[in-house]
Amino acid sequence: MKKFLLLLIEFLAITLPLTWYWMNGGEDAYLTIYKRLAFPLLQEVGVANFAPSLVRDRFIGFIPYFALLVITPGMSIRRRLLGLGGGFLLIFCSHMALTYWSWVSFVRDGQHEGSMAIYFPALVAVDAVPFVLWAGLANQFLLEQLSRVLPASPTP
């Protein structure tokens, strides 16, 4: 329990200031960078314009991903750094996919009563991406934690 509380304190010590920064200008800065990098690629697949209000709240996924990678015990520095670089790139790509899907759901096909039903699975998927990536990188730590709480399987 003591170890869990220490990890929780570390997680909060990282995420609270980063979230404050995100809410006080970081999100706008990321959106500016995102538009410059992603929009030319999105235009290539037909996205003429997009409503940032549909996607920007999902962009915060970088923060818990970063914090979880930093606090996970037993992970090598190399694995953390590769995870940060590759993970940030994959999270960015998930943001582009969400932007594309929001355009499909609300602009290309026109907004209708089923638009949110079409869009909702993409929201869930993008929210899950940082945690799935972390779980893949922290698999050894997670297996160790599971072995502590799950009984060993009986041998035949």
C-alpha positions, 0 to 999 in steps of 0.5 A, a space after each residue: 500500500 505504501 508503494 501504491 501511495 508513493 506512485 500516486 503522489 508521484 503521478 499527481 506531482 507530475 500531472 497537476 502542474 502539466 495539466 495546469 500548464 495545458 489549461 493555461 496556454 499549452 492546449 492552444 500552443 499544441 493546437 497551433 502546432 497541430 494545425 501546422 503539422 496535421 492539416 496539410 496531411 489531412 487535406 491530402 485525404 480530403 479534409 477541407 476544414 475541421 472544427 477544433 472544438 470537436 477534437 481539442 478536449 481529447 488532445 490532453 492524452 499526452 499528460 497521463 501518458 508522460 506521467 505514467 512512463 516517468 513513474 513506472 518502476 523498473 523500466 529502462 531509460 532507453 525504453 522510456 525514451 523510445 516510448 516517449 518519442 514513439 508514443 507521442 508520435 502515435 498519440 499525435 497520429 490518433 489525434 489526426 485520425 480523430 480529426 478525420 473521423 470528426 470531419 467524416 461524422 459531421 462535415 462530409 456526411 452532414 450532421 444528422 441524428 446519427 453523427 454522434 453515434 458514428 463519432 463516439 467510438 473514435 472518442 473512446 479509442 483516442 482516449 484509450 490510446 495513451 493507456 494502451 501504449 503505456 500498458 504495452 511498454 509497462 507490461 512487465 510491471 503490470 504482470 508483476 502487479 497482477 501476479 501479486 493480486 491474482 492467485 497462481 493457477 493450479 497445476 494439473 
